[in-house]
Amino acid sequence: MDYCTISYHRPEPLVCQGEGRARLDAWDGRRRLLGELVFQAPVTLHFVEVEAVRRSWLGQDRALYAVTVCNRSSLPLDRVTVAGGGAALPGTVRINGLPQPEADPALGVEVPGLDAGAEAVVTWQGPLPGEGKGEPPVTATYEYRFSGDTLRGEVRA
């Protein structure tokens, strides 16, 4: 079974109109950043919000795993990699229902890009988890561009 969701709403950046000052109060690791920003024209603020949701169904002799990566950002993601979750049975990996015969989630399955407001679903079948063992963690890493820089992020499913 494959699962796919379509988004009908593309998130838009926030646009601030008018003149004024904005106070910056943010944390960079252990360092606190403080500042006052003065603007006299419209200012566009993009936001990045990425979520990964993992689902699994256990059968009698195998398990089906699905990881949905949701890009709720106002920017497209250039590259998404879903990694972890244990070994996949050969030939069972799919991205949005399309077979990926050489892909292996244990090594990382790459989704080439994900537009703002879009979702991608990576599915695979694998062996059942051992007695008393939980499922191995799954991580989705992503890259996006802003102001000439390539930035990276990571979420756990």
C-alpha positions as YAML, in Angstrom:
chain: A
units: angstrom
residues:
- id: 1
  name: MET
  ca: [0.00, 0.00, 0.00]
- id: 2
  name: ASP
  ca: [1.34, 3.43, -0.91]
- id: 3
  name: TYR
  ca: [0.20, 6.69, 0.58]
- id: 4
  name: CYS
  ca: [0.29, 10.13, -1.01]
- id: 5
  name: THR
  ca: [-1.18, 13.49, -0.02]
- id: 6
  name: ILE
  ca: [-1.58, 16.48, -2.29]
- id: 7
  name: SER
  ca: [-1.35, 20.05, -1.00]
- id: 8
  name: TYR
  ca: [-3.68, 22.66, -2.44]
- id: 9
  name: HIS
  ca: [-2.24, 25.58, -0.48]
- id: 10
  name: ARG
  ca: [1.28, 26.82, -1.16]
- id: 11
  name: PRO
  ca: [2.57, 28.72, 1.90]
- id: 12
  name: GLU
  ca: [3.47, 32.31, 1.12]
- id: 13
  name: PRO
  ca: [6.14, 34.40, 2.86]
- id: 14
  name: LEU
  ca: [5.10, 37.08, 5.30]
- id: 15
  name: VAL
  ca: [5.25, 40.61, 3.88]
- id: 16
  name: CYS
  ca: [5.51, 43.51, 6.32]
- id: 17
  name: GLN
  ca: [4.37, 46.88, 4.99]
- id: 18
  name: GLY
  ca: [5.22, 50.30, 6.34]
- id: 19
  name: GLU
  ca: [8.09, 51.89, 8.15]
- id: 20
  name: GLY
  ca: [9.43, 51.16, 11.55]
- id: 21
  name: ARG
  ca: [11.80, 49.23, 13.69]
- id: 22
  name: ALA
  ca: [11.86, 45.60, 14.65]
- id: 23
  name: ARG
  ca: [13.69, 44.18, 17.62]
- id: 24
  name: LEU
  ca: [15.77, 41.05, 17.05]
- id: 25
  name: ASP
  ca: [16.10, 38.73, 20.01]
- id: 26
  name: ALA
  ca: [17.26, 35.25, 18.97]
- id: 27
  name: TRP
  ca: [19.51, 32.43, 20.13]
- id: 28
  name: ASP
  ca: [22.39, 30.93, 18.17]
- id: 29
  name: GLY
  ca: [23.43, 27.95, 20.27]
- id: 30
  name: ARG
  ca: [24.47, 29.46, 23.60]
- id: 31
  name: ARG
  ca: [24.89, 32.92, 22.08]
- id: 32
  name: ARG
  ca: [22.01, 35.43, 22.31]
- id: 33
  name: LEU
  ca: [21.65, 37.80, 19.38]
- id: 34
  name: LEU
  ca: [20.14, 41.23, 20.00]
- id: 35
  name: GLY
  ca: [19.56, 43.95, 17.47]
- id: 36
  name: GLU
  ca: [17.29, 46.60, 16.13]
- id: 37
  name: LEU
  ca: [16.36, 46.47, 12.47]
- id: 38
  name: VAL
  ca: [15.16, 49.60, 10.72]
- id: 39
  name: PHE
  ca: [13.08, 49.23, 7.57]
- id: 40
  name: GLN
  ca: [11.50, 51.78, 5.26]
- id: 41
  name: ALA
  ca: [10.10, 49.52, 2.55]
- id: 42
  name: PRO
  ca: [8.16, 46.26, 2.44]
- id: 43
  name: VAL
  ca: [10.09, 43.42, 4.07]
- id: 44
  name: THR
  ca: [9.59, 39.78, 3.04]
- id: 45
  name: LEU
  ca: [10.07, 37.17, 5.75]
- id: 46
  name: HIS
  ca: [10.35, 33.53, 4.69]
- id: 47
  name: PHE
  ca: [9.83, 30.72, 7.14]
- id: 48
  name: VAL
  ca: [10.99, 27.10, 7.19]
- id: 49
  name: GLU
  ca: [8.79, 24.44, 8.80]
- id: 50
  name: VAL
  ca: [9.44, 20.79, 7.94]
- id: 51
  name: GLU
  ca: [7.82, 17.77, 9.59]
- id: 52
  name: ALA
  ca: [8.40, 14.04, 9.19]
- id: 53
  name: VAL
  ca: [5.76, 11.54, 10.29]
- id: 54
  name: ARG
  ca: [6.44, 7.83, 10.52]
- id: 55
  name: ARG
  ca: [3.84, 5.10, 10.35]
- id: 56
  name: SER
  ca: [4.25, 1.33, 10.44]
- id: 57
  name: TRP
  ca: [2.01, -1.66, 9.94]
- id: 58
  name: LEU
  ca: [3.08, -5.09, 11.16]
- id: 59
  name: GLY
  ca: [2.08, -8.20, 9.24]
- id: 60
  name: GLN
  ca: [2.72, -11.83, 10.00]
- id: 61
  name: ASP
  ca: [6.07, -12.04, 8.23]
- id: 62
  name: ARG
  ca: [7.05, -8.44, 7.42]
- id: 63
  name: ALA
  ca: [6.42, -4.81, 8.26]
- id: 64
  name: LEU
  ca: [5.40, -1.88, 6.05]
- id: 65
  name: TYR
  ca: [6.95, 1.48, 6.90]
- id: 66
  name: ALA
  ca: [5.95, 4.90, 5.60]
- id: 67
  name: VAL
  ca: [7.64, 8.24, 6.27]
- id: 68
  name: THR
  ca: [5.81, 11.36, 5.12]
- id: 69
  name: VAL
  ca: [7.93, 14.50, 4.82]
- id: 70
  name: CYS
  ca: [5.81, 17.68, 4.85]
- id: 71
  name: ASN
  ca: [7.28, 20.98, 3.63]
- id: 72
  name: ARG
  ca: [5.11, 23.66, 5.24]
- id: 73
  name: SER
  ca: [7.75, 26.29, 4.44]
- id: 74
  name: SER
  ca: [7.47, 29.28, 2.13]
- id: 75
  name: LEU
  ca: [10.66, 28.08, 0.40]
- id: 76
  name: PRO
  ca: [11.14, 24.91, -1.67]
- id: 77
  name: LEU
  ca: [13.47, 22.22, -0.38]
- id: 78
  name: ASP
  ca: [16.18, 21.38, -2.90]
- id: 79
  name: ARG
  ca: [16.98, 17.96, -1.48]
- id: 80
  name: VAL
  ca: [15.45, 15.67, 1.14]
- id: 81
  name: THR
  ca: [17.03, 12.46, 2.41]
- id: 82
  name: VAL
  ca: [15.12, 9.95, 4.54]
- id: 83
  name: ALA
  ca: [17.53, 7.67, 6.41]
- id: 84
  name: GLY
  ca: [17.25, 4.99, 9.09]
- id: 85
  name: GLY
  ca: [14.40, 2.73, 10.03]
- id: 86
  name: GLY
  ca: [16.24, -0.53, 9.52]
- id: 87
  name: ALA
  ca: [16.84, -2.62, 6.44]
- id: 88
  name: ALA
  ca: [14.39, -2.80, 3.55]
- id: 89
  name: LEU
  ca: [13.51, -5.93, 1.66]
- id: 90
  name: PRO
  ca: [15.02, -5.66, -1.84]
- id: 91
  name: GLY
  ca: [12.86, -3.88, -4.40]
- id: 92
  name: THR
  ca: [10.23, -2.62, -1.93]
- id: 93
  name: VAL
  ca: [11.23, 1.07, -1.60]
- id: 94
  name: ARG
  ca: [8.92, 3.61, -3.23]
- id: 95
  name: ILE
  ca: [8.73, 7.40, -3.35]
- id: 96
  name: ASN
  ca: [5.17, 8.65, -3.81]
- id: 97
  name: GLY
  ca: [4.30, 5.20, -5.15]
- id: 98
  name: LEU
  ca: [7.10, 5.04, -7.72]
- id: 99
  name: PRO
  ca: [9.51, 2.09, -7.33]
- id: 100
  name: GLN
  ca: [13.11, 2.84, -6.35]
- id: 101
  name: PRO
  ca: [14.74, -0.56, -6.95]
- id: 102
  name: GLU
  ca: [18.24, 0.39, -5.76]
- id: 103
  name: ALA
  ca: [17.21, 2.54, -2.77]
- id: 104
  name: ASP
  ca: [17.80, 1.48, 0.84]
- id: 105
  name: PRO
  ca: [16.47, 3.55, 3.77]
- id: 106
  name: ALA
  ca: [19.31, 2.30, 5.97]
- id: 107
  name: LEU
  ca: [21.69, 4.17, 3.61]
- id: 108
  name: GLY
  ca: [19.31, 7.05, 2.84]
- id: 109
  name: VAL
  ca: [16.59, 7.53, 0.24]
- id: 110
  name: GLU
  ca: [16.87, 10.83, -1.62]
- id: 111
  name: VAL
  ca: [13.85, 12.85, -2.74]
- id: 112
  name: PRO
  ca: [15.28, 15.31, -5.30]
- id: 113
  name: GLY
  ca: [13.18, 18.28, -4.19]
- id: 114
  name: LEU
  ca: [10.00, 19.25, -2.40]
- id: 115
  name: ASP
  ca: [8.10, 22.42, -3.30]
- id: 116
  name: ALA
  ca: [6.61, 24.73, -0.68]
- id: 117
  name: GLY
  ca: [3.42, 23.16, 0.67]
- id: 118
  name: ALA
  ca: [4.18, 19.73, -0.81]
- id: 119
  name: GLU
  ca: [4.62, 16.31, 0.78]
- id: 120
  name: ALA
  ca: [6.56, 13.21, -0.22]
- id: 121
  name: VAL
  ca: [6.01, 9.69, 1.07]
- id: 122
  name: VAL
  ca: [8.80, 7.11, 1.25]
- id: 123
  name: THR
  ca: [7.55, 3.54, 1.83]
- id: 124
  name: TRP
  ca: [9.33, 0.22, 2.19]
- id: 125
  name: GLN
  ca: [8.84, -3.27, 3.53]
- id: 126
  name: GLY
  ca: [11.23, -4.75, 6.02]
- id: 127
  name: PRO
  ca: [11.64, -7.57, 8.48]
- id: 128
  name: LEU
  ca: [9.59, -7.50, 11.65]
- id: 129
  name: PRO
  ca: [11.31, -5.84, 14.64]
- id: 130
  name: GLY
  ca: [12.82, -8.35, 17.09]
- id: 131
  name: GLU
  ca: [11.11, -9.24, 20.36]
- id: 132
  name: GLY
  ca: [11.20, -6.34, 22.78]
- id: 133
  name: LYS
  ca: [13.09, -4.12, 20.31]
- id: 134
  name: GLY
  ca: [11.67, -0.82, 19.21]
- id: 135
  name: GLU
  ca: [11.87, 0.43, 15.66]
- id: 136
  name: PRO
  ca: [15.14, 2.13, 14.67]
- id: 137
  name: PRO
  ca: [14.90, 5.94, 14.39]
- id: 138
  name: VAL
  ca: [14.30, 7.67, 11.06]
- id: 139
  name: THR
  ca: [15.75, 11.09, 10.21]
- id: 140
  name: ALA
  ca: [14.85, 13.40, 7.34]
- id: 141
  name: THR
  ca: [17.58, 15.87, 6.40]
- id: 142
  name: TYR
  ca: [16.87, 18.69, 3.96]
- id: 143
  name: GLU
  ca: [18.57, 21.52, 2.09]
- id: 144
  name: TYR
  ca: [17.17, 24.81, 0.84]
- id: 145
  name: ARG
  ca: [18.58, 28.02, -0.57]
- id: 146
  name: PHE
  ca: [18.15, 31.50, 0.82]
- id: 147
  name: SER
  ca: [19.98, 34.66, -0.16]
- id: 148
  name: GLY
  ca: [22.65, 32.73, -2.08]
- id: 149
  name: ASP
  ca: [23.40, 30.30, 0.76]
- id: 150
  name: THR
  ca: [22.54, 26.62, 1.00]
- id: 151
  name: LEU
  ca: [21.11, 25.91, 4.45]
- id: 152
  name: ARG
  ca: [20.42, 22.54, 6.04]
- id: 153
  name: GLY
  ca: [18.02, 21.16, 8.60]
- id: 154
  name: GLU
  ca: [16.96, 17.88, 10.13]
- id: 155
  name: VAL
  ca: [13.81, 16.41, 11.68]
- id: 156
  name: ARG
  ca: [13.14, 13.04, 13.27]
- id: 157
  name: ALA
  ca: [10.15, 10.92, 12.46]
...
